């Protein structure tokens, strides 16, 4: 499974570097949300962190994302449900996080008309502060669409052992969140 994800991640990287991929409609994104999120994970082979992508959700309309990238660390179902709605279709099955053993990390952006997809570029353990470093990228299509989306990336990491999560936009430290265990 891990090898398949690495091959898929390499293919996505190659396609984005070559400008391939074409355009997607909102229906395509909703129907393939589980595939889109799963393929966006790239791991670092030296000290990689065990990250499980979560698909099948959207940021609720009551949540206003105003920063270029907004990050959350969620440790319970109630908080998760207050932020995200289920994007259930006939062909997908939303992933259900296990808050007993995992915490959810999320990245979202304000609504955009440019087909932006948030991607996890790397996730590594950080022994310095007993935490994790998550590096994100958010490539956008050049053509403006007639509809907007609120880009969202969700994933889970093991609950034990991490006291801080450092969120990076590229190589720039955007935010550090302390984890309550």
C-alpha positions in Angstrom: 0.0 0.0 0.0 2.8 2.4 0.9 4.6 1.7 -2.3 1.5 2.3 -4.3 1.0 5.7 -2.6 4.7 6.6 -3.3 4.3 5.6 -7.0 1.0 7.6 -7.2 2.6 10.6 -5.5 5.5 10.5 -7.9 3.1 10.4 -10.8 1.2 13.4 -9.5 4.4 15.3 -9.0 5.5 14.5 -12.6 2.1 15.5 -14.0 2.0 18.8 -12.2 5.6 19.6 -13.2 4.6 18.9 -16.9 1.4 20.9 -16.6 -0.8 17.9 -17.3 -4.0 16.9 -15.6 -6.5 19.0 -17.5 -9.4 20.6 -15.8 -12.0 19.2 -13.3 -15.5 20.1 -12.7 -16.9 20.4 -9.2 -18.7 17.1 -9.8 -15.4 15.4 -10.7 -13.8 16.8 -7.5 -16.7 15.6 -5.3 -16.8 12.2 -6.9 -13.0 11.7 -6.7 -12.4 13.4 -3.5 -11.0 10.3 -1.9 -8.5 9.8 -4.7 -7.5 13.4 -4.9 -6.6 13.6 -1.2 -4.8 10.2 -1.1 -2.6 11.1 -4.0 -1.5 14.4 -2.6 0.7 12.8 0.1 4.5 12.7 -0.4 6.6 11.2 2.4 10.2 11.7 3.4 12.0 8.4 3.6 14.4 9.3 6.4 12.1 10.4 9.3 8.7 10.3 7.8 5.6 10.7 9.9 2.8 8.2 9.5 0.0 10.4 7.9 -3.3 9.0 6.7 -5.2 11.2 4.3 -8.9 11.7 5.1 -11.3 12.3 2.3 -15.0 13.0 1.9 -15.4 16.3 3.8 -15.7 20.0 3.1 -15.3 23.1 5.2 -18.8 24.1 6.5 -20.2 27.4 5.2 -20.4 28.7 8.7 -16.6 28.7 9.0 -14.9 31.7 7.4 -11.3 30.9 6.2 -9.6 34.2 5.9 -5.9 33.5 6.0 -3.9 32.3 3.0 -3.6 28.9 4.7 -5.5 28.1 7.9 -4.4 25.2 10.0 -6.3 23.1 12.7 -5.3 20.3 15.0 -8.5 18.4 16.0 -8.6 15.8 18.8 -12.3 15.0 19.2 -15.3 14.3 17.0 -17.4 17.2 18.3 -14.7 19.8 17.2 -14.3 17.9 13.8 -18.1 18.0 13.2 -18.3 21.7 14.0 -15.7 22.5 11.2 -16.4 20.0 8.5 -19.4 18.6 6.6 -19.6 15.2 4.9 -19.3 15.3 1.1 -21.1 12.0 0.5 -21.9 10.9 -3.0 -23.2 7.6 -4.4 -19.6 6.5 -5.3 -17.5 7.5 -2.3 -17.3 6.5 1.3 -16.0 9.3 3.6 -13.1 8.3 5.9 -13.9 8.3 9.6 -11.1 9.5 11.9 -10.4 7.4 15.0 -10.0 10.0 17.7 -9.0 7.3 20.2 -5.6 6.8 18.5 -5.3 9.7 16.1 -5.5 13.5 15.9 -6.7 15.2 12.7 -4.6 17.9 11.1 -6.3 20.2 8.5 -5.3 22.9 6.1 -7.8 25.1 4.3 -7.7 28.3 2.2 -10.3 31.0 1.4 -12.6 30.4 -1.5 -10.9 30.7 -4.9 -11.9 30.6 -8.5 -8.5 29.0 -9.6 -8.9 25.3 -9.0 -6.4 25.2 -6.1 -5.6 21.9 -4.4 -3.7 21.9 -1.1 -1.0 19.2 -1.0 1.1 17.7 1.8 4.6 18.0 0.4 6.3 16.3 3.4 5.6 15.1 6.9 8.5 14.4 9.3 9.0 13.9 13.0 10.8 16.6 14.8 12.8 15.3 17.7 13.9 18.8 18.8 10.5 19.7 20.2 8.9 16.3 20.2 6.7 17.4 17.4 6.0 17.1 13.7 6.8 19.3 10.7 4.1 19.3 8.0 5.0 21.1 4.7 2.2 22.2 2.4 1.9 23.5 -1.1 -1.1 24.9 -2.8 -0.7 25.0 -6.6 -3.5 26.7 -8.6 -4.6 26.4 -12.1 -4.0 29.5 -14.3 -7.5 29.8 -15.8 -10.2 31.3 -13.7 -13.3 29.1 -13.2 -16.9 30.2 -13.1 -17.3 28.7 -9.6 -15.3 28.9 -6.4 -14.1 26.2 -4.1 -12.7 26.3 -0.5 -9.5 24.1 -0.8 -9.2 21.6 2.1 -6.7 19.0 3.0 -7.3 16.5 5.9 -5.2 13.9 7.4 -4.6 12.0 10.7 -1.4 11.3 12.6 -0.8 9.1 15.7 -2.1 10.7 18.8 0.7 9.8 21.2 4.1 11.3 21.3 3.7 14.7 19.5 3.5 17.8 21.6 3.7 20.4 18.8 2.8 20.5 15.1 4.7 23.0 12.9 2.8 23.9 9.8 4.9 25.2 6.8 3.8 26.8 3.6 6.6 25.6 1.4 9.7 26.2 3.6 8.1 29.2 5.6 6.9 28.3 9.1 3.3 29.5 9.1 2.0 28.3 12.4 2.9 26.2 15.4 0.1 24.5 17.3 0.6 22.8 20.7 -1.1 19.4 21.0 -3.1 18.7 24.2 -2.8 15.1 25.2 
